[in-house]
Amino acid sequence: MPFQLPPNQVHGFTISYKFIADAIKTEVFVSQSFNPKSIDPSDIPAHFQYIALWDTGATGTVINRKVVDESGLQPVGMAKVHGVGGVMYTNRYLVNIKLPNQVGVAELMVTEGTIHGADVLIGMDVMRLGDMSLSNHNGTTVFSFRMPSIGDIDLRHDQNSATMGGSVKKKQEPGRNDPCPCGSGRKYKKCCKNKNK
């Protein structure tokens, strides 16, 4: 089971497209697997930067041959994979992945495969560790992700607060000492309160 670091902080990121996106892609960093809690900082393996495609239809995370070769990964076994092209057997690897929100997913078991338009496919094994939302409004797409999970995202609340004209009523501002809604883990007064003025 992969674990995330740091355990007591929430990190999040938001990606905005100026169009309705047909795929969600982010930068990620991949390295050979290591336990960040028990390794000397000078011994941490090199991380390599790649483009990742986020896919809620994928059970597990997949890497392509380029990632295997550049990161110097060694297979730890084989996996039977069910994909669009049918059933096949492929190599499995243990890796560490660093997401744009600076949270690492360590000792993640991934499979090798072909990914069109990206080097890494982020599957539900990573997404289930956090909260995410996707919206398409006014011709734009906005994708947000935070780790670890800190609560439900209930879009019905926004739907119920909308007027018949299509505009949404102004949301109530959080209290000064409430957690910041951006997911930073800091108090609102020490984070986004000053940015919203």
VMD Tcl script that draws the C-alpha trace (Angstrom):
set ca {
  {0.00 0.00 0.00}
  {1.55 3.36 -0.98}
  {1.87 6.07 1.61}
  {1.95 9.82 1.20}
  {4.23 12.41 2.73}
  {4.07 14.68 4.67}
  {1.28 13.07 6.73}
  {0.04 16.13 8.65}
  {-0.11 18.73 5.90}
  {-2.60 19.29 3.11}
  {-1.24 20.31 -0.26}
  {-3.33 21.10 -3.29}
  {-3.02 22.37 -6.81}
  {-5.37 23.76 -9.45}
  {-4.88 23.67 -13.21}
  {-6.98 25.93 -15.43}
  {-7.45 25.54 -19.17}
  {-8.75 28.41 -21.31}
  {-10.87 25.87 -23.18}
  {-12.91 22.74 -22.47}
  {-10.15 20.16 -22.03}
  {-10.52 16.63 -23.35}
  {-7.71 15.35 -21.09}
  {-6.21 16.38 -17.75}
  {-2.41 16.45 -17.76}
  {0.10 17.59 -15.13}
  {3.82 17.41 -14.53}
  {5.04 14.67 -12.18}
  {8.42 13.50 -10.95}
  {9.29 9.79 -10.81}
  {12.18 8.07 -9.04}
  {13.25 4.63 -7.92}
  {11.34 3.59 -4.80}
  {12.69 4.58 -1.39}
  {11.30 5.13 2.08}
  {11.62 8.89 2.74}
  {11.43 8.30 6.50}
  {14.49 6.06 6.65}
  {16.87 7.29 3.96}
  {19.73 9.76 4.27}
  {18.87 12.86 2.17}
  {22.14 12.48 0.26}
  {21.08 8.97 -0.86}
  {17.71 9.96 -2.36}
  {17.53 8.72 -5.97}
  {17.26 11.20 -8.81}
  {13.74 12.31 -9.77}
  {12.88 12.69 -13.45}
  {10.15 15.00 -14.74}
  {7.35 13.68 -16.96}
  {3.89 14.54 -18.23}
  {1.11 12.57 -16.55}
  {-2.40 11.91 -17.80}
  {-5.05 11.57 -15.05}
  {-7.50 8.73 -15.75}
  {-10.33 7.81 -13.36}
  {-10.98 4.76 -15.52}
  {-7.58 3.26 -14.69}
  {-7.33 1.18 -11.53}
  {-3.57 1.59 -11.22}
  {-0.81 3.95 -12.30}
  {1.10 3.13 -15.50}
  {4.53 4.26 -16.75}
  {5.99 3.95 -20.23}
  {9.33 2.48 -21.31}
  {10.99 5.92 -21.35}
  {10.33 6.31 -17.60}
  {11.69 2.81 -16.93}
  {14.90 3.45 -18.84}
  {15.62 7.00 -17.61}
  {14.87 6.18 -13.96}
  {16.87 2.94 -14.04}
  {13.94 0.92 -12.75}
  {14.19 -2.84 -12.23}
  {11.06 -5.03 -12.46}
  {9.78 -6.54 -9.21}
  {7.35 -8.93 -10.90}
  {4.74 -9.32 -13.60}
  {1.09 -8.26 -13.75}
  {-1.88 -9.36 -15.82}
  {-3.37 -6.19 -17.27}
  {-6.82 -5.75 -18.83}
  {-6.78 -2.89 -21.31}
  {-8.42 -1.63 -24.46}
  {-6.29 -4.00 -26.54}
  {-7.24 -7.02 -24.43}
  {-5.35 -8.93 -21.73}
  {-1.55 -8.89 -21.55}
  {1.27 -9.50 -19.09}
  {3.64 -6.63 -18.27}
  {6.41 -5.69 -15.86}
  {5.65 -4.17 -12.45}
  {7.86 -1.62 -10.70}
  {8.03 0.11 -7.33}
  {8.42 3.89 -7.70}
  {8.04 7.15 -5.83}
  {5.97 9.84 -7.53}
  {5.95 13.54 -6.62}
  {2.84 15.42 -7.71}
  {2.60 19.17 -8.44}
  {1.30 19.74 -4.90}
  {4.66 18.64 -3.45}
  {3.20 15.52 -1.85}
  {5.08 12.32 -2.52}
  {3.47 8.95 -3.04}
  {6.12 6.45 -1.96}
  {6.50 2.77 -2.73}
  {3.78 2.85 -5.38}
  {3.40 -0.32 -7.46}
  {3.01 0.60 -11.14}
  {2.84 -1.33 -14.38}
  {4.57 -0.67 -17.68}
  {2.46 0.17 -20.70}
  {1.88 2.40 -23.70}
  {0.36 5.80 -22.93}
  {-0.60 8.08 -25.81}
  {0.31 11.71 -25.27}
  {1.99 11.23 -21.86}
  {4.69 9.24 -20.05}
  {2.72 8.43 -16.88}
  {-0.94 7.58 -16.39}
  {-2.18 8.47 -12.89}
  {-4.80 5.93 -11.84}
  {-7.24 5.56 -8.99}
  {-4.53 4.11 -6.74}
  {-3.20 7.69 -6.42}
  {-6.48 9.61 -6.79}
  {-8.15 7.72 -3.95}
  {-5.55 9.20 -1.56}
  {-7.04 12.68 -1.92}
  {-9.95 14.88 -3.05}
  {-10.46 16.23 -6.56}
  {-12.90 18.26 -8.59}
  {-13.39 19.03 -12.27}
  {-15.51 21.86 -13.59}
  {-16.32 23.12 -17.08}
  {-17.80 26.63 -16.95}
  {-17.83 29.47 -19.47}
  {-15.73 27.52 -21.96}
  {-12.93 26.69 -19.51}
  {-11.89 23.58 -17.58}
  {-10.57 23.72 -14.01}
  {-9.08 20.67 -12.27}
  {-8.17 20.65 -8.56}
  {-6.56 17.96 -6.43}
  {-5.48 17.89 -2.78}
  {-3.84 15.33 -0.53}
  {-4.70 13.95 1.89}
  {-8.49 13.90 1.73}
  {-9.94 16.48 4.13}
  {-13.63 16.29 3.31}
  {-16.40 15.78 0.82}
  {-16.89 18.00 -2.21}
  {-20.66 18.34 -2.60}
  {-21.58 20.18 -5.80}
  {-25.27 20.02 -4.94}
  {-24.67 22.85 -2.44}
  {-23.55 25.17 -5.24}
  {-26.44 23.99 -7.40}
  {-28.95 24.83 -4.66}
  {-27.45 28.29 -4.15}
  {-27.67 29.24 -7.84}
  {-30.36 31.63 -8.99}
  {-32.60 31.04 -11.98}
  {-30.45 33.45 -13.99}
  {-27.48 31.12 -13.78}
  {-25.34 33.18 -11.41}
  {-24.24 31.82 -8.05}
  {-24.80 33.68 -4.82}
  {-21.66 34.87 -3.07}
  {-20.27 32.19 -0.77}
  {-19.91 32.99 2.90}
  {-16.32 33.85 3.77}
  {-14.57 31.43 6.16}
  {-13.81 32.60 9.69}
  {-10.33 33.96 10.41}
  {-9.28 30.83 12.31}
  {-10.98 28.32 9.98}
  {-8.82 26.13 7.72}
  {-8.12 27.92 4.44}
  {-10.38 26.57 1.67}
  {-7.41 26.45 -0.74}
  {-6.20 23.31 1.03}
  {-2.88 24.70 2.27}
  {-3.51 23.45 5.81}
  {-2.99 26.96 7.23}
  {-5.56 29.18 8.92}
  {-7.56 31.42 6.57}
  {-6.19 34.60 8.20}
  {-2.60 33.47 7.50}
  {-3.28 32.40 3.92}
  {-5.88 33.57 1.38}
  {-7.75 36.15 3.52}
  {-5.30 38.90 2.55}
  {-5.30 37.80 -1.11}
  {-9.08 38.18 -1.31}
  {-9.06 41.85 -0.30}
}
mol new
graphics top color blue
foreach p $ca { graphics top sphere $p radius 0.5 }
foreach p [lrange $ca 0 end-1] q [lrange $ca 1 end] { graphics top cylinder $p $q radius 0.2 }
display resetview
